[in-house]
Amino acid sequence: MNNSQNDVVIVGAVRTPFGKYGGALKDIDYYDLGAIPMRELLKRVKLSPEVVGEVFWGVGDTSACKDPYTPVAARQSLIKAGLPHETPSISFDMACVSAMHAVKLAAMTIKLGEIDSAIAGGATSFSQEPLIARGLRFQGFRLGDVKLEDPLFALGYKDYNPVAVDSDNVAAEHGIGRQEQDEWALRSHVNYGNAWKAGKFKDEIMPLSIPQEKGEPKILDIDEQYRPDTTLERLSRLKTVYGTKAITAGNAPGMNDGATAILLMTRKKAEELGLEPLATVVAQVSIAINASRLPDGPGYAMQKVLKRAELSIDDISAIEINEAFACVPLVSTKILAGDNRQKLKLIRDETNINGSAIAIGHPNTASGARIIMNLMYELRRRGGGYALGAICGGLAQADATVIRVG
């Protein structure tokens, strides 16, 4: 494993615990939510804020902001985090792909030589999502009822099927039914619980002090989506959603609140600052496929990024495929393995070993950076190697990333 002074390396990565919908993080202002991991990141690496060259920030729905019209969320959060007003930033939306793509944009800009360090990540607050009243501005409304629209129902895109419906159809094409999806969902909770008990998440999760109406503040140091009492029997009793055959609230992630932040720089800059590179960004890719085929996306993106990195799946020690639904890792691992059933089992054994979005939660524009940091810390516990992460979203776009430790 040859290192270059021009390598893009990660020198810090942290996130909030992920809150459930209407849970512990529901009252945190959106800009403040984004500022929390930015501020903690700089504190952990003992880095002066002036060193950060730019901030790349995933933002899914600006209506959660107090300024819903062009809120420049990255800029407002970075100022709250104590970064200089002179720090450039970009807030952008690729739905669930956003935070992984933020890391990609940061790495690309560093590689171009425009900057030598950046913060990348994202924030989502489903709990702050408002109801919408449409069509009143030019209709002379004077009297009568007003219809309010809930953007969270049915979650997806108005000109297309709900994402659950498309995912259900693709899963059925691949022969992946309700039982297999429920089993994967249970596995996610079991793996997360085992990882949390082993202290694996202490590296990435910063405990938050949540004020309470009465008594002492609540310390949140675990993702609220996790359900330790999950059983296959309970999952099997849940009703399917949106007329699907297999998708339920149990084998899909929740609507969650949270924020993630990763600090990247050149290896040369890290050495100048006396910072330890935690991982090297080896390769990243972005793809888009037919908008109705969401679960296929990570599989094809992983194939492409492995080719870009000049690696095979046999070189990879740990994998995470975001559980947009349980069927997504199940479908994408089949694509990655091809027709080799033995390879499929080996790939799945290395996939989502610490759980994923079904147990952890999915604040969608924060999740991609969470995947990268979880894989990075996992490799460090193992003493090194390569890891592969992938995430889909935004009408069947997908990003994949290979990182290396050692």
C-alpha positions as CSV (number, residue, x, y, z in Angstrom):
1,M,0.0,0.0,0.0
2,N,1.9,3.0,-1.3
3,N,1.2,6.4,0.2
4,S,1.5,9.7,-1.6
5,Q,1.7,13.2,-0.3
6,N,-1.2,14.1,-2.6
7,D,-3.5,11.4,-1.2
8,V,-6.8,12.6,0.2
9,V,-7.0,11.4,3.8
10,I,-9.6,11.5,6.6
11,V,-8.3,13.0,9.8
12,G,-11.5,13.2,11.8
13,A,-15.1,11.9,11.6
14,V,-18.0,12.3,14.0
15,R,-21.8,12.3,14.1
16,T,-24.7,13.0,16.4
17,P,-26.7,10.1,17.6
18,F,-29.6,9.6,15.2
19,G,-32.9,10.6,16.7
20,K,-36.2,8.9,15.8
21,Y,-39.1,10.9,14.3
22,G,-40.5,13.2,17.0
23,G,-37.7,12.0,19.3
24,A,-34.9,13.5,21.3
25,L,-33.6,15.8,18.5
26,K,-37.0,17.1,17.3
27,D,-36.6,20.5,18.8
28,I,-33.1,21.2,17.6
29,D,-33.0,24.0,15.0
30,Y,-31.8,22.7,11.6
31,Y,-28.8,25.0,11.4
32,D,-27.8,24.2,15.0
33,L,-28.1,20.4,14.2
34,G,-25.6,20.8,11.4
35,A,-23.2,22.9,13.5
36,I,-23.0,20.2,16.3
37,P,-20.7,17.7,14.5
38,M,-18.7,20.4,12.7
39,R,-17.8,22.0,16.0
40,E,-17.1,18.7,17.7
41,L,-14.9,17.6,14.7
42,L,-12.6,20.6,15.1
43,K,-12.5,20.2,18.9
44,R,-11.5,16.5,18.6
45,V,-8.6,17.1,16.2
46,K,-7.6,20.4,18.0
47,L,-7.7,22.2,14.7
48,S,-8.1,26.0,14.2
49,P,-11.3,26.7,12.2
50,E,-9.3,28.9,9.8
51,V,-7.6,25.8,8.4
52,V,-10.8,24.5,6.8
53,G,-10.8,25.4,3.1
54,E,-14.4,24.7,2.3
55,V,-17.5,23.0,3.6
56,F,-19.5,20.5,1.4
57,W,-22.9,19.8,2.9
58,G,-25.9,17.6,2.0
59,V,-29.3,19.2,2.5
60,G,-32.4,17.3,1.5
61,D,-35.4,19.5,2.2
62,T,-34.9,23.2,2.9
63,S,-38.5,23.5,4.2
64,A,-37.1,22.2,7.5
65,C,-35.0,25.4,7.7
66,K,-36.3,28.6,9.4
67,D,-35.4,30.3,6.0
68,P,-37.0,27.8,3.6
69,Y,-36.1,29.9,0.5
70,T,-32.4,29.5,-0.4
71,P,-31.3,29.0,3.2
72,V,-27.6,28.3,2.5
73,A,-27.7,25.8,5.3
74,A,-24.0,24.9,5.1
75,R,-23.0,28.5,5.6
76,Q,-25.4,29.1,8.4
77,S,-24.3,25.9,10.2
78,L,-20.6,26.5,9.7
79,I,-20.9,30.1,11.1
80,K,-22.7,28.7,14.2
81,A,-20.0,26.1,14.5
82,G,-17.3,28.8,14.8
83,L,-15.8,28.6,11.4
84,P,-14.8,32.0,9.8
85,H,-17.2,33.9,7.7
86,E,-14.6,33.7,5.0
87,T,-15.1,29.9,4.7
88,P,-16.8,29.0,1.3
89,S,-19.5,26.3,1.3
90,I,-22.0,24.5,-0.8
91,S,-25.4,23.1,0.3
92,F,-26.8,20.6,-2.2
93,D,-29.4,17.9,-2.6
94,M,-28.9,14.4,-4.0
95,A,-31.3,13.0,-1.5
96,C,-29.9,10.0,0.4
97,V,-26.7,10.1,-1.7
98,S,-25.9,13.6,-0.5
99,A,-23.4,13.1,2.3
100,M,-21.3,10.5,0.5
101,H,-21.3,12.8,-2.5
102,A,-20.2,15.6,-0.2
103,V,-17.1,13.6,0.6
104,K,-16.6,13.0,-3.1
105,L,-16.9,16.8,-3.9
106,A,-14.5,17.6,-1.1
107,A,-11.9,15.1,-2.3
108,M,-12.2,16.3,-5.9
109,T,-11.7,19.9,-4.9
110,I,-8.7,19.0,-2.8
111,K,-7.3,16.9,-5.7
112,L,-7.7,19.9,-8.0
113,G,-5.4,21.9,-5.7
114,E,-7.9,24.6,-5.0
115,I,-7.9,23.8,-1.2
116,D,-6.0,21.4,1.0
117,S,-8.7,20.6,3.6
118,A,-12.4,20.5,3.8
119,I,-15.4,19.4,5.9
120,A,-18.0,17.2,4.3
121,G,-21.2,15.8,5.6
122,G,-24.9,16.6,5.9
123,A,-27.9,17.0,8.2
124,T,-31.5,16.0,8.1
125,S,-34.4,16.8,10.4
126,F,-37.6,14.9,9.5
127,S,-39.1,16.1,12.8
128,Q,-38.8,19.8,11.7
129,E,-40.7,19.1,8.5
130,P,-43.6,21.6,8.2
131,L,-47.0,21.0,6.5
132,I,-47.5,22.9,3.2
133,A,-50.3,25.0,1.9
134,R,-50.2,25.3,-1.9
135,G,-52.0,27.4,-4.4
136,L,-53.1,30.3,-2.2
137,R,-50.8,33.1,-3.4
138,F,-52.7,34.2,-6.5
139,Q,-56.2,32.8,-5.9
140,G,-57.7,35.6,-3.8
141,F,-58.3,33.3,-0.8
142,R,-60.7,34.9,1.6
143,L,-62.9,32.3,3.3
144,G,-63.1,28.6,3.9
145,D,-60.9,25.6,4.8
146,V,-57.3,25.4,3.8
147,K,-55.9,22.0,2.7
148,L,-52.4,21.2,4.1
149,E,-50.1,18.8,2.4
150,D,-47.7,16.5,4.3
151,P,-44.4,16.1,2.3
152,L,-43.6,13.0,4.2
153,F,-46.7,11.1,2.9
154,A,-46.3,9.2,0.7
155,L,-42.6,9.6,0.9
156,G,-41.1,9.8,-2.6
157,Y,-41.6,11.8,-5.8
158,K,-45.1,13.0,-6.9
159,D,-44.5,12.1,-10.6
160,Y,-43.3,8.6,-9.8
161,N,-44.3,5.6,-7.6
162,P,-43.5,5.8,-3.9
163,V,-39.9,4.5,-3.6
164,A,-41.3,1.6,-1.5
165,V,-43.4,0.4,-4.5
166,D,-40.5,0.5,-6.9
167,S,-38.2,-1.2,-4.5
168,D,-40.8,-3.9,-3.8
169,N,-41.1,-4.6,-7.6
170,V,-37.4,-4.8,-8.1
171,A,-37.0,-7.1,-5.1
172,A,-39.7,-9.4,-6.5
173,E,-37.8,-9.6,-9.8
174,H,-34.7,-10.8,-8.0
175,G,-36.8,-13.4,-6.1
176,I,-36.4,-11.7,-2.7
177,G,-39.6,-11.9,-0.7
178,R,-41.0,-10.8,2.7
179,Q,-39.3,-13.5,4.8
180,E,-35.8,-12.7,3.5
181,Q,-36.3,-9.0,4.0
182,D,-37.6,-9.4,7.6
183,E,-34.7,-11.7,8.4
184,W,-32.3,-9.0,7.1
185,A,-34.0,-6.4,9.2
186,L,-33.7,-8.5,12.3
187,R,-30.0,-9.0,11.5
188,S,-29.5,-5.3,11.3
189,H,-30.9,-4.8,14.8
190,V,-28.9,-7.8,16.2
191,N,-25.7,-6.6,14.6
192,Y,-26.2,-3.0,15.8
193,G,-26.9,-4.2,19.4
194,N,-23.8,-6.4,19.5
195,A,-21.7,-3.6,18.0
196,W,-23.0,-1.0,20.5
197,K,-22.5,-3.3,23.5
198,A,-18.9,-3.8,22.3
199,G,-18.4,-0.1,22.3
200,K,-17.9,0.2,18.5
201,F,-19.9,3.3,18.1
202,K,-18.0,5.3,20.8
203,D,-15.5,6.5,18.1
204,E,-18.2,8.0,15.8
205,I,-21.1,9.0,18.0
206,M,-20.8,12.1,20.2
207,P,-23.1,11.9,23.2
208,L,-25.6,14.8,23.3
209,S,-27.1,16.5,26.3
210,I,-30.8,16.9,25.7
211,P,-32.6,19.4,28.0
212,Q,-35.8,18.1,29.6
213,E,-38.9,19.9,30.8
214,K,-38.3,18.6,34.3
215,G,-35.1,17.3,35.9
216,E,-31.6,16.8,34.6
217,P,-30.8,16.7,30.9
218,K,-31.0,13.4,29.1
219,I,-27.7,12.1,27.7
220,L,-28.3,10.5,24.3
221,D,-25.4,8.2,23.3
222,I,-27.3,5.6,21.2
223,D,-29.3,5.8,18.0
224,E,-33.0,6.0,18.9
225,Q,-34.1,3.9,15.9
226,Y,-32.6,0.7,17.4
227,R,-35.2,-1.7,18.8
228,P,-33.5,-4.3,21.0
229,D,-36.8,-6.2,21.4
230,T,-37.2,-6.9,17.6
231,T,-38.0,-10.5,16.7
232,L,-38.9,-12.2,13.5
233,E,-42.3,-12.9,14.8
234,R,-43.0,-9.2,15.5
235,L,-41.7,-8.2,12.1
236,S,-43.9,-10.8,10.4
237,R,-47.0,-9.3,11.9
238,L,-46.5,-5.8,10.5
239,K,-48.7,-4.7,7.6
240,T,-47.1,-3.8,4.3
241,V,-47.2,-0.2,3.1
242,Y,-48.5,1.5,-0.1
243,G,-49.9,-1.7,-1.4
244,T,-46.6,-3.5,-1.6
245,K,-46.2,-7.2,-1.1
246,A,-43.2,-7.1,1.2
247,I,-42.2,-3.6,2.4
248,T,-43.1,-2.7,6.0
249,A,-42.1,-0.2,8.7
250,G,-40.0,-3.0,10.1
251,N,-37.9,-3.8,7.1
252,A,-37.4,-0.2,6.1
253,P,-35.6,2.6,8.0
254,G,-37.3,5.3,10.0
255,M,-37.6,9.0,9.3
256,N,-34.8,10.3,11.4
257,D,-32.9,13.4,12.6
258,G,-29.1,13.7,12.7
259,A,-25.9,15.2,11.3
260,T,-22.5,13.9,10.3
261,A,-19.2,15.5,9.5
262,I,-15.8,14.3,8.1
263,L,-12.6,16.3,7.9
264,L,-10.5,15.6,4.8
265,M,-7.1,16.9,3.7
266,T,-4.0,16.0,1.7
267,R,-1.6,13.7,3.4
268,K,1.0,16.5,3.1
269,K,-1.3,18.9,5.0
270,A,-2.0,16.4,7.7
271,E,1.7,15.8,8.3
272,E,2.3,19.6,8.4
273,L,-0.4,19.9,11.1
274,G,0.8,16.8,13.0
275,L,-2.5,15.0,12.4
276,E,-2.8,11.3,12.0
277,P,-4.5,10.1,8.8
278,L,-7.2,7.8,9.9
279,A,-8.0,6.5,6.4
280,T,-7.2,7.2,2.7
281,V,-9.9,7.8,0.1
282,V,-9.0,5.4,-2.6
283,A,-11.8,5.8,-5.2
284,Q,-15.3,7.2,-5.4
285,V,-18.0,7.0,-8.2
286,S,-21.5,8.2,-8.9
287,I,-24.0,6.6,-11.2
288,A,-27.6,6.9,-12.2
289,I,-29.9,4.2,-13.6
290,N,-33.6,3.9,-14.5
291,A,-35.5,5.9,-11.9
292,S,-37.7,2.9,-11.0
293,R,-34.8,0.6,-10.1
294,L,-33.5,2.0,-6.8
295,P,-32.3,-1.3,-5.2
296,D,-30.0,-2.1,-8.1
297,G,-28.0,1.2,-7.8
298,P,-25.5,0.4,-5.1
299,G,-24.6,-3.0,-6.7
300,Y,-23.7,-1.3,-10.0
301,A,-21.9,1.6,-8.3
302,M,-19.8,-0.9,-6.3
303,Q,-18.8,-2.8,-9.4
304,K,-17.7,0.5,-11.0
305,V,-15.8,1.8,-8.0
306,L,-13.9,-1.5,-7.6
307,K,-12.8,-1.3,-11.2
308,R,-11.8,2.4,-10.6
309,A,-9.7,1.3,-7.6
310,E,-8.2,-1.7,-9.5
311,L,-9.5,-4.0,-6.8
312,S,-11.7,-7.1,-6.6
313,I,-14.4,-7.8,-4.1
314,D,-11.9,-10.4,-2.6
315,D,-9.7,-7.4,-1.5
316,I,-12.5,-5.9,0.6
317,S,-12.7,-6.6,4.3
318,A,-15.9,-4.7,5.2
319,I,-18.9,-3.6,3.3
320,E,-21.9,-1.4,4.1
321,I,-24.8,-0.9,1.7
322,N,-27.3,1.5,3.1
323,E,-30.6,-0.1,4.1
324,A,-32.9,2.3,2.3
325,F,-35.0,-0.9,2.5
326,A,-33.9,-4.4,3.5
327,C,-34.2,-5.4,-0.1
328,V,-31.5,-2.9,-1.2
329,P,-28.5,-4.7,0.3
330,L,-30.1,-8.0,-0.6
331,V,-30.5,-7.0,-4.3
332,S,-27.2,-5.2,-4.6
333,T,-25.1,-8.0,-3.1
334,K,-26.7,-10.3,-5.7
335,I,-25.6,-8.0,-8.4
336,L,-22.1,-7.8,-6.9
337,A,-21.8,-11.6,-6.6
338,G,-23.2,-12.4,-10.1
339,D,-24.4,-16.0,-10.3
340,N,-21.9,-17.2,-7.7
341,R,-24.0,-18.3,-4.7
342,Q,-20.9,-19.1,-2.6
343,K,-19.5,-15.6,-3.3
344,L,-22.9,-14.1,-2.4
345,K,-22.8,-15.7,1.0
346,L,-19.3,-14.4,1.6
347,I,-20.2,-10.9,0.5
348,R,-23.3,-10.8,2.7
349,D,-21.3,-12.1,5.7
350,E,-19.1,-9.0,5.4
351,T,-22.0,-6.6,4.7
352,N,-23.5,-4.3,7.4
353,I,-21.8,-6.1,10.2
354,N,-22.6,-3.3,12.6
355,G,-26.2,-2.9,11.3
356,S,-27.3,-0.1,9.0
357,A,-30.2,2.3,8.5
358,I,-32.9,-0.1,9.6
359,A,-31.4,-0.2,13.1
360,I,-29.3,3.0,13.1
361,G,-31.8,5.3,11.4
362,H,-31.6,7.2,8.2
363,P,-31.5,11.0,8.3
364,N,-31.1,10.7,4.6
365,T,-28.7,13.5,3.7
366,A,-26.4,12.6,6.6
367,S,-26.2,8.8,6.1
368,G,-23.6,8.6,3.4
369,A,-20.9,10.1,5.5
370,R,-22.0,7.9,8.4
371,I,-21.3,4.9,6.3
372,I,-17.8,6.0,5.5
373,M,-16.9,6.8,9.1
374,N,-18.3,3.5,10.4
375,L,-16.3,1.5,7.9
376,M,-13.2,3.5,8.7
377,Y,-13.4,2.9,12.4
378,E,-14.1,-0.8,11.8
379,L,-11.0,-1.1,9.6
380,R,-8.9,0.6,12.3
381,R,-10.2,-1.9,14.9
382,R,-9.1,-4.7,12.6
383,G,-5.7,-3.2,12.0
384,G,-6.2,-2.1,8.4
385,G,-7.5,-3.1,5.0
386,Y,-10.0,-1.9,2.4
387,A,-13.7,-1.2,2.9
388,L,-16.5,-0.5,0.4
389,G,-19.5,1.6,1.1
390,A,-22.5,2.4,-1.1
391,I,-25.8,4.2,-0.9
392,C,-28.8,4.9,-3.3
393,G,-31.3,7.6,-3.5
394,G,-32.8,10.4,-5.5
395,L,-34.7,8.5,-8.2
396,A,-32.1,5.7,-8.5
397,Q,-28.8,7.5,-8.3
398,A,-26.0,5.9,-6.3
399,D,-22.6,6.6,-4.9
400,A,-19.9,4.1,-3.9
401,T,-16.6,4.7,-2.0
402,V,-13.5,2.6,-1.3
403,I,-11.3,3.6,1.6
404,R,-8.1,2.1,2.9
405,V,-6.6,2.0,6.4
406,G,-2.9,1.3,6.6
